Amino acid sequence: MHIIDTALSRREAEGKPIRVGLIGAGFMARGTALQIIRYTQGMRLVAIATRTVERARQAYREAGVPAEAIRPVESPTALAQAIDAGAPAITDDALLLCKAEGIDVIVEITGAVEFGAHVVMTAIAHGKHIVTMNAELDGTVGSILKVYADKAGVILSVSDGDQPGVTMNLYRFVKGLGVKPVVCGNIKGLHDPYRNPTTQAGFAKQWGQNPYMVTSFADGSKISFEQAIVANATGMRVAKRGMFGPTVSSGTHLQEVANSLYPLEAVLDGPGIVDYVVGAVPGPGVFVLGTHDHPTMQHYLNLYKLGKGPLYLFYTPYHLCHFEVPNTVARVALFGDAALRPLAGPCVDVITAAKIDLPAGATLDGLGGYHTYGLAENSNVVQAEHLLPIGLAEGCRIKRDVPKDAALTYEDIDLPEGRLSDRLRAEQNAHFARAD
């Protein structure tokens, strides 16, 4: 962070700010817009694209931008003129931003897999770095998107602030100490796979959020995606389908239970695991459990109040979502450093489980909906059993009755025609099958 703020200060002084195009104007995107416009030096939010242009206008207005300064644009020429004039631009054409020469980094905050795939692929084709708050996209086709980004010489990164990015910051810190990370964990306050937009409507309304998005947190789909992309960035696995996800007494500090949360053999055997805990504090933070093989260093760790091992606890007690997005933009644009991206092929996927009995002929709704919830599963199992990634489940038609809690396979569904995300998934499967 100290390197980032110094570098941004220098860019501000030189009059060469990082030019950002934002895709999305929902709850988190508007917070990001406010953070960049009001509180981030050396960076400019030059344009916002969203389906409803008035939402983009709202994002600028909430950040104190005068209404008369905001310029609607519909063409590359109009967008270029707005950027050159320093006028904040708004449009309903996300791909217009991805193609614009006057934008350095695209920030994509939608949570939509198919739409996000189009945004990322277009941005890559036009030489743009991309920062996403879209674990759903990364957890479905992130590995093949990285292949495309690497070939184009651009960086595709999940953002700081979201728990996976915060986890990776902590993972890199722990690894740099010479401690071997063996668990990357997430702290949740609630997990009920049968929650739906109706049960979560009150909470969503209280905080001005989308009830489907809120449901995806409550039913475990979001935590599954978050931990899957951490696994894919570290080479870790899940110890069992759905992870252990132990529940502790509400308010129990993680320090009290860290060494007893997971079976030791599951933690120490192999490349390490991703998992979560429900009810512990500090929430909603993240943690890493690590080991050290040197007796002298074990002595020092005990002296420094991390205990006698064999597992040493490191944690970050918060994640600040949109507040931290500009950090990732700066890391990508100024240092060529991603907060989180896949190492190679996927290690963990998120599969589709039936939230209710699903009758033949039903068309599946989206993430955080009434029909399905997500479970983290090791990718080799997903491939062997032809399991359906939940990032591709929306719009699929059920071919035969599927009972509640069953894992859906490709044999259970008909895919919608013509989706880029399906093509990318097939390409990812083939590419990394060859790599193996």
C-alpha positions as CSV (number, residue, x, y, z in Angstrom):
1,M,0.0,0.0,0.0
2,H,2.8,2.4,0.8
3,I,4.3,1.8,-2.6
4,I,0.9,2.2,-4.3
5,D,0.1,5.6,-2.7
6,T,3.5,7.0,-3.5
7,A,3.2,5.9,-7.1
8,L,-0.3,7.3,-7.4
9,S,0.9,10.6,-5.9
10,R,3.6,10.8,-8.5
11,R,1.1,10.2,-11.3
12,E,-1.1,12.9,-9.9
13,A,1.8,15.4,-9.8
14,E,2.9,14.4,-13.3
15,G,-0.7,14.9,-14.6
16,K,-0.8,11.4,-15.9
17,P,-3.6,9.7,-14.0
18,I,-4.7,6.1,-14.6
19,R,-7.8,6.3,-16.7
20,V,-10.5,3.9,-15.6
21,G,-13.7,2.7,-17.3
22,L,-16.3,1.2,-15.0
23,I,-18.7,-1.5,-16.1
24,G,-21.7,-1.6,-13.8
25,A,-23.6,0.8,-11.6
26,G,-25.0,-1.3,-8.9
27,F,-24.4,-1.1,-5.1
28,M,-20.8,-2.0,-5.2
29,A,-20.0,-0.2,-8.5
30,R,-21.4,3.1,-7.2
31,G,-19.2,2.8,-4.1
32,T,-16.2,2.2,-6.3
33,A,-17.0,5.2,-8.4
34,L,-17.3,7.3,-5.2
35,Q,-13.9,6.0,-4.0
36,I,-12.1,6.7,-7.2
37,I,-13.6,10.2,-7.8
38,R,-13.4,11.6,-4.3
39,Y,-10.6,9.8,-2.5
40,T,-8.0,8.4,-5.0
41,Q,-5.3,10.6,-6.4
42,G,-3.6,9.7,-9.6
43,M,-6.7,8.0,-11.0
44,R,-9.7,9.2,-13.0
45,L,-13.0,7.5,-13.6
46,V,-13.5,8.7,-17.2
47,A,-16.6,6.6,-18.1
48,I,-19.3,4.4,-16.7
49,A,-21.3,1.9,-18.7
50,T,-24.4,0.2,-17.5
51,R,-27.7,-1.1,-19.1
52,T,-29.7,1.8,-17.7
53,V,-27.8,5.0,-18.4
54,E,-29.5,6.8,-15.5
55,R,-27.9,4.5,-13.1
56,A,-24.5,5.6,-14.4
57,R,-25.5,9.2,-14.1
58,Q,-26.6,8.4,-10.5
59,A,-23.1,7.0,-9.7
60,Y,-21.4,10.2,-10.8
61,R,-24.0,12.4,-9.1
62,E,-23.5,10.5,-5.8
63,A,-19.8,11.3,-6.0
64,G,-20.5,15.0,-6.4
65,V,-20.1,15.4,-10.1
66,P,-22.3,18.2,-11.4
67,A,-25.1,17.0,-13.7
68,E,-24.2,19.4,-16.4
69,A,-20.7,18.0,-16.6
70,I,-21.8,14.4,-17.3
71,R,-21.8,13.5,-21.0
72,P,-23.9,10.7,-22.6
73,V,-22.0,9.0,-25.4
74,E,-23.0,6.5,-28.1
75,S,-20.0,6.3,-30.4
76,P,-16.2,5.9,-30.2
77,T,-15.8,9.4,-31.4
78,A,-18.1,10.9,-28.8
79,L,-16.4,8.9,-26.1
80,A,-12.9,10.0,-27.2
81,Q,-14.1,13.6,-27.3
82,A,-15.5,13.3,-23.8
83,I,-12.3,11.8,-22.4
84,D,-10.1,14.4,-24.1
85,A,-12.3,17.1,-22.6
86,G,-12.2,15.6,-19.1
87,A,-16.0,15.2,-19.2
88,P,-17.3,12.1,-17.3
89,A,-19.0,9.9,-19.9
90,I,-21.9,7.5,-19.5
91,T,-23.3,4.9,-21.9
92,D,-25.3,1.8,-22.1
93,D,-22.6,0.1,-24.4
94,A,-20.1,-1.6,-22.2
95,L,-18.0,-2.8,-25.1
96,L,-17.6,0.8,-26.2
97,L,-15.4,1.3,-23.1
98,C,-13.5,-1.9,-23.7
99,K,-12.5,-0.6,-27.2
100,A,-11.7,3.0,-26.3
101,E,-8.1,4.2,-26.7
102,G,-8.4,6.7,-23.8
103,I,-9.0,4.0,-21.1
104,D,-6.2,2.1,-19.4
105,V,-8.0,-0.2,-17.1
106,I,-11.5,-1.7,-17.2
107,V,-13.2,-2.4,-13.9
108,E,-16.0,-4.9,-14.3
109,I,-18.4,-5.2,-11.4
110,T,-21.5,-7.1,-12.5
111,G,-21.4,-10.7,-11.1
112,A,-22.8,-11.9,-14.4
113,V,-20.9,-14.7,-16.1
114,E,-22.1,-14.5,-19.7
115,F,-22.0,-10.7,-19.9
116,G,-18.7,-10.5,-18.0
117,A,-17.2,-12.9,-20.5
118,H,-18.0,-10.6,-23.3
119,V,-16.6,-7.6,-21.5
120,V,-13.4,-9.3,-20.6
121,M,-12.8,-10.9,-24.0
122,T,-13.4,-7.6,-25.7
123,A,-11.1,-5.7,-23.3
124,I,-8.4,-8.2,-23.8
125,A,-8.7,-8.0,-27.6
126,H,-8.2,-4.2,-27.3
127,G,-5.2,-4.3,-25.0
128,K,-6.9,-3.3,-21.8
129,H,-6.0,-4.5,-18.3
130,I,-9.1,-5.7,-16.4
131,V,-9.9,-5.7,-12.7
132,T,-13.1,-7.6,-11.8
133,M,-15.3,-8.1,-8.7
134,N,-16.8,-11.1,-10.4
135,A,-15.7,-14.3,-8.7
136,E,-18.5,-16.1,-10.6
137,L,-16.8,-15.4,-13.9
138,D,-13.4,-16.2,-12.6
139,G,-14.5,-19.4,-11.0
140,T,-16.2,-20.6,-14.2
141,V,-13.8,-19.7,-17.0
142,G,-11.0,-17.7,-15.3
143,S,-8.2,-20.1,-16.4
144,I,-8.9,-19.8,-20.1
145,L,-9.4,-16.0,-19.8
146,K,-5.9,-15.8,-18.2
147,V,-4.6,-17.7,-21.2
148,Y,-6.1,-15.0,-23.5
149,A,-4.8,-12.2,-21.3
150,D,-1.3,-13.6,-21.2
151,K,-1.2,-13.9,-25.0
152,A,-2.3,-10.3,-25.3
153,G,0.2,-9.0,-22.7
154,V,-2.5,-7.7,-20.4
155,I,-3.4,-8.4,-16.8
156,L,-6.7,-9.8,-15.6
157,S,-7.1,-9.6,-11.9
158,V,-9.7,-10.1,-9.2
159,S,-9.9,-7.1,-6.9
160,D,-8.5,-6.4,-3.5
161,G,-11.4,-5.8,-1.1
162,D,-13.3,-8.9,-2.1
163,Q,-12.4,-11.7,0.3
164,P,-10.4,-13.7,-2.2
165,G,-8.2,-10.7,-3.0
166,V,-7.7,-10.1,0.7
167,T,-6.9,-13.7,1.2
168,M,-4.3,-13.7,-1.5
169,N,-2.6,-10.6,0.0
170,L,-2.4,-12.5,3.3
171,Y,-1.3,-15.7,1.6
172,R,1.6,-13.9,-0.1
173,F,2.6,-12.3,3.2
174,V,2.6,-15.6,5.1
175,K,4.5,-17.4,2.4
176,G,7.0,-14.6,2.4
177,L,7.7,-15.3,6.1
178,G,8.8,-18.8,5.2
179,V,5.6,-20.2,6.7
180,K,3.9,-22.8,4.5
181,P,0.2,-21.9,4.0
182,V,-2.0,-25.1,4.4
183,V,-5.4,-23.6,4.8
184,C,-6.9,-20.4,3.2
185,G,-10.1,-19.7,5.1
186,N,-13.0,-17.4,5.1
187,I,-15.2,-16.3,8.0
188,K,-19.0,-16.3,7.5
189,G,-21.9,-15.3,9.7
190,L,-24.6,-17.5,8.0
191,H,-24.8,-20.5,5.8
192,D,-28.2,-21.9,4.7
193,P,-28.4,-23.5,1.2
194,Y,-32.1,-23.1,1.1
195,R,-32.3,-19.4,1.4
196,N,-33.9,-17.6,-1.6
197,P,-34.7,-14.0,-2.7
198,T,-37.9,-14.0,-0.7
199,T,-36.3,-14.9,2.6
200,Q,-33.5,-12.4,2.0
201,A,-35.7,-9.5,0.7
202,G,-35.8,-7.7,4.0
203,F,-32.0,-7.7,4.4
204,A,-31.5,-6.7,0.8
205,K,-33.9,-3.8,1.2
206,Q,-32.2,-2.6,4.4
207,W,-28.8,-2.2,2.7
208,G,-30.0,-1.3,-0.8
209,Q,-28.7,-4.5,-2.4
210,N,-30.0,-7.0,-4.9
211,P,-31.9,-9.8,-3.2
212,Y,-30.4,-12.4,-5.6
213,M,-26.9,-11.2,-4.8
214,V,-27.7,-11.3,-1.0
215,T,-29.1,-14.8,-1.4
216,S,-25.9,-16.0,-3.1
217,F,-24.0,-15.1,0.0
218,A,-26.5,-16.8,2.3
219,D,-26.9,-20.0,0.4
220,G,-23.2,-20.7,0.1
221,S,-22.8,-20.1,-3.7
222,K,-20.7,-17.0,-3.2
223,I,-18.4,-18.5,-0.6
224,S,-17.9,-21.5,-2.9
225,F,-16.9,-19.2,-5.8
226,E,-14.6,-17.2,-3.5
227,Q,-12.8,-20.2,-2.2
228,A,-12.6,-21.8,-5.6
229,I,-10.8,-18.9,-7.1
230,V,-8.4,-18.8,-4.1
231,A,-7.7,-22.5,-4.7
232,N,-7.1,-21.8,-8.4
233,A,-4.6,-19.1,-7.5
234,T,-2.7,-21.1,-5.0
235,G,-3.0,-24.7,-6.2
236,M,-5.0,-25.8,-3.2
237,R,-8.0,-28.2,-3.2
238,V,-11.2,-28.8,-1.1
239,A,-11.0,-31.7,1.3
240,K,-14.6,-32.7,0.6
241,R,-17.5,-31.6,-1.6
242,G,-18.9,-28.4,-0.2
243,M,-15.9,-27.9,2.1
244,F,-16.0,-28.7,5.9
245,G,-17.5,-25.3,6.8
246,P,-17.6,-25.9,10.6
247,T,-19.9,-23.8,12.8
248,V,-18.7,-22.5,16.1
249,S,-20.5,-20.7,18.9
250,S,-21.3,-17.2,17.7
251,G,-18.7,-14.7,18.8
252,T,-15.9,-17.4,19.3
253,H,-12.6,-15.8,18.3
254,L,-10.8,-17.7,15.6
255,Q,-7.7,-17.9,17.9
256,E,-9.6,-20.2,20.3
257,V,-10.5,-22.8,17.6
258,A,-8.0,-22.5,14.8
259,N,-6.1,-25.7,15.6
260,S,-9.3,-27.7,15.9
261,L,-11.4,-26.6,13.0
262,Y,-10.3,-29.2,10.4
263,P,-8.9,-32.7,10.6
264,L,-5.1,-32.4,10.7
265,E,-4.5,-35.0,8.0
266,A,-6.8,-33.1,5.6
267,V,-4.8,-30.0,6.2
268,L,-1.2,-31.3,6.1
269,D,-1.5,-33.9,3.3
270,G,-1.2,-32.6,-0.2
271,P,-1.2,-29.0,-1.5
272,G,-3.4,-27.5,1.3
273,I,-7.1,-26.7,1.3
274,V,-9.5,-23.9,1.0
275,D,-12.4,-23.8,3.5
276,Y,-14.5,-21.6,5.8
277,V,-15.9,-21.3,9.3
278,V,-19.4,-20.0,10.4
279,G,-19.9,-17.9,13.5
280,A,-16.3,-17.0,14.4
281,V,-14.9,-13.6,14.8
282,P,-13.4,-11.4,13.5
283,G,-15.9,-11.6,10.7
284,P,-16.2,-11.1,7.8
285,G,-12.4,-11.5,7.8
286,V,-10.1,-14.1,6.2
287,F,-7.4,-16.3,7.6
288,V,-4.5,-18.5,6.7
289,L,-3.2,-21.4,8.7
290,G,0.4,-22.3,8.1
291,T,3.1,-24.6,9.3
292,H,6.9,-24.2,9.8
293,D,9.4,-27.1,9.7
294,H,12.3,-25.4,11.5
295,P,12.5,-25.8,15.3
296,T,14.2,-22.5,15.9
297,M,11.5,-20.6,13.9
298,Q,8.8,-22.5,15.7
299,H,10.3,-21.2,18.9
300,Y,10.2,-17.7,17.6
301,L,6.6,-18.0,16.4
302,N,5.7,-19.2,19.9
303,L,7.6,-16.2,21.4
304,Y,5.6,-13.9,19.1
305,K,2.3,-15.3,20.6
306,L,1.4,-17.5,17.6
307,G,1.5,-20.6,19.8
308,K,3.3,-23.9,19.6
309,G,1.8,-25.1,16.4
310,P,1.6,-27.2,14.4
311,L,-0.8,-24.7,12.8
312,Y,0.0,-21.0,13.1
313,L,-2.9,-18.5,12.6
314,F,-2.7,-15.3,10.5
315,Y,-5.8,-13.3,9.8
316,T,-7.1,-10.1,8.4
317,P,-10.1,-8.9,10.5
318,Y,-12.0,-7.1,7.7
319,H,-12.4,-6.8,3.9
320,L,-13.4,-3.4,2.6
321,C,-14.7,-4.2,-0.8
322,H,-15.0,-1.1,-3.0
323,F,-12.6,0.9,-0.8
324,E,-9.8,-1.3,-2.0
325,V,-10.6,-1.6,-5.7
326,P,-8.3,1.4,-6.6
327,N,-5.4,-0.5,-5.0
328,T,-5.8,-3.3,-7.5
329,V,-6.1,-0.9,-10.4
330,A,-2.9,0.7,-9.4
331,R,-1.1,-2.6,-8.9
332,V,-2.2,-3.7,-12.3
333,A,-1.5,-0.5,-14.2
334,L,1.7,0.6,-12.5
335,F,3.4,-2.6,-11.3
336,G,2.0,-5.3,-13.6
337,D,0.9,-7.2,-10.4
338,A,-2.4,-9.0,-10.1
339,A,-4.1,-9.3,-6.7
340,L,-5.5,-12.7,-7.7
341,R,-5.5,-14.8,-10.9
342,P,-5.3,-18.5,-11.7
343,L,-2.0,-20.3,-11.6
344,A,-2.9,-22.5,-14.6
345,G,-5.9,-24.8,-15.0
346,P,-8.7,-25.0,-12.5
347,C,-8.1,-26.9,-9.2
348,V,-11.6,-26.3,-7.8
349,D,-14.9,-25.6,-9.5
350,V,-18.4,-24.6,-8.2
351,I,-21.0,-27.2,-9.2
352,T,-24.8,-26.9,-9.3
353,A,-27.0,-28.5,-6.6
354,A,-30.8,-28.5,-6.6
355,K,-32.3,-26.2,-3.9
356,I,-35.7,-27.7,-4.5
357,D,-37.1,-30.7,-6.4
358,L,-36.6,-29.7,-10.0
359,P,-39.2,-31.0,-12.5
360,A,-38.4,-31.9,-16.0
361,G,-39.1,-29.0,-18.3
362,A,-38.1,-26.3,-15.8
363,T,-35.7,-23.5,-16.8
364,L,-33.1,-22.7,-14.2
365,D,-33.0,-19.2,-12.7
366,G,-29.8,-17.4,-11.8
367,L,-27.3,-17.5,-9.0
368,G,-28.9,-16.7,-5.6
369,G,-32.3,-17.7,-7.0
370,Y,-34.9,-20.2,-6.1
371,H,-33.7,-23.3,-8.0
372,T,-30.0,-24.0,-7.2
373,Y,-27.1,-23.4,-4.9
374,G,-23.3,-23.8,-5.5
375,L,-20.9,-26.3,-3.9
376,A,-17.1,-26.3,-4.3
377,E,-15.7,-29.5,-5.7
378,N,-12.3,-30.5,-7.0
379,S,-12.0,-30.0,-10.7
380,N,-10.9,-33.5,-11.5
381,V,-14.1,-34.8,-9.9
382,V,-16.1,-32.3,-11.8
383,Q,-14.7,-33.4,-15.1
384,A,-14.9,-37.2,-14.3
385,E,-18.6,-36.9,-13.3
386,H,-19.7,-34.4,-16.0
387,L,-21.0,-32.0,-13.2
388,L,-22.6,-28.8,-14.3
389,P,-20.8,-25.6,-13.2
390,I,-23.3,-23.3,-11.5
391,G,-21.9,-20.4,-13.4
392,L,-23.4,-21.9,-16.6
393,A,-26.7,-23.1,-15.0
394,E,-28.9,-20.1,-15.6
395,G,-31.2,-20.6,-18.6
396,C,-30.6,-24.4,-18.7
397,R,-33.6,-26.5,-19.3
398,I,-34.1,-29.6,-17.1
399,K,-34.5,-32.8,-19.1
400,R,-35.5,-35.1,-16.3
401,D,-36.7,-34.7,-12.7
402,V,-33.8,-33.9,-10.3
403,P,-34.4,-34.3,-6.5
404,K,-33.5,-31.7,-4.0
405,D,-29.8,-31.5,-3.1
406,A,-28.7,-33.6,-6.0
407,A,-25.7,-32.4,-8.0
408,L,-26.7,-31.7,-11.6
409,T,-24.8,-33.1,-14.5
410,Y,-24.6,-32.1,-18.2
411,E,-26.8,-35.1,-18.9
412,D,-29.6,-33.6,-16.8
413,I,-29.9,-30.4,-18.9
414,D,-30.0,-28.7,-22.2
415,L,-27.7,-25.7,-22.5
416,P,-29.0,-22.5,-24.1
417,E,-27.6,-22.0,-27.6
418,G,-24.8,-19.6,-28.6
419,R,-23.4,-18.6,-25.3
420,L,-19.8,-17.4,-25.2
421,S,-19.3,-18.7,-21.6
422,D,-20.1,-22.3,-22.8
423,R,-17.6,-22.0,-25.6
424,L,-15.0,-20.7,-23.2
425,R,-15.7,-23.5,-20.7
426,A,-15.3,-26.1,-23.4
427,E,-12.1,-24.5,-24.6
428,Q,-10.8,-24.4,-21.0
429,N,-11.5,-28.1,-20.5
430,A,-9.7,-29.0,-23.7
431,H,-6.8,-26.7,-23.2
432,F,-5.9,-27.9,-19.7
433,A,-6.6,-31.5,-20.5
434,R,-3.9,-31.2,-23.1
435,A,-1.7,-29.4,-20.6
436,D,-2.0,-32.3,-18.2
